[in-house]
Amino acid sequence: MTARLLTVVGARPQFVKAMPVSRAIRRMPGLDEVMVHTGQHHDSALSAAFFAALDLPAPAENLGIHGGSHGEMTGRMLAALDGVIARHAPDLVIVYGDTNSTLAGALAAAKAGVPVAHVEAGLRVFDRSMPEETNRVVVDHLSRLLFAPTRTAVANLAREGLVEGVLQVGDVMQDAVLAMAAMPQSEPGVLQRLSLVPDTYAVATLHRAATTDDAANLAAAIGYLRARAAALPVVLPLHPRTRAAAARFGVDLSGLMMIEPLGPLDMQRLLAGCTAVFTDSGGLQKEAYFHRKPCVTLRDSTEWTETIEAGWNRLWTVADYRPRREISDYGTGDAAERIVQAIARFLAVDAAPRVLTGAEA
């Protein structure tokens, strides 16, 4: 028996997370994957380039849906994905993280009677004013397979009565970072192209709607970065939404080393050479840890509480880090294999991985 998996992605971090899982699916007999890109992140420099750099299969369908309010975007995705599911008749739909694409994919599958697998299940900041939190909670309650990265995530699910289908697998971003570290880099390298010397700069990112859609929040975050830049150059790959918001609100970006957004491999090289990370992103908090770089999260809460507890991360409202230790929950790079093995068991297909050769690998 061959089972068809439909993977729904739409945001750049989801492309990275899907890479190790997609590779593991290709190694598993009895599983075929159909990749669907909602178009939520539509800029070719930030989307198609990621697929090419990560050697992900080209999406079977690109829905081209972006812009509008959260509700409007999710609604259009839901309607389009309803047709996608009808055309491809998947046995399971895989969604990642907490975006509008995640929610639309899970809702479309559930309404079509197709089981949902949620990668990064159980993350909570306990703030329902965040759209991402609503997406996480709803998707978890729609899912049949809940792949939790940490013990905290498992405990969060249990508090909501979700115990069946829950499996702690580690973090697929750990898998992805290890895989990207082994990939060849372009010549000249990103540090050379930017005239950067290792251990002499910090890296920052700002892109969350809670930051960019409010003038006071954006001004505060940029002000924080400019204050840090007085002591150490701060490299800011500038998200188009952040650039537009700064222009709209008249926020001064001077003093920061602004660059165009980077592909996933160059971003990993940039992180590897920095001394500190400042971000409002969820995923970059973990990536900072994977590179063993101290992080400051430019938010009042985080879904990755273990990075705080282990002393590698702190909120910008907190003066100092906790004592530093390693984080065992994220695993050693086998989260994707564990996810795919569990899916194979759930769908009752042969769970013995095969060895890929040549172009397949």
Disulfide bonds with the S-S distance in Angstrom:
none
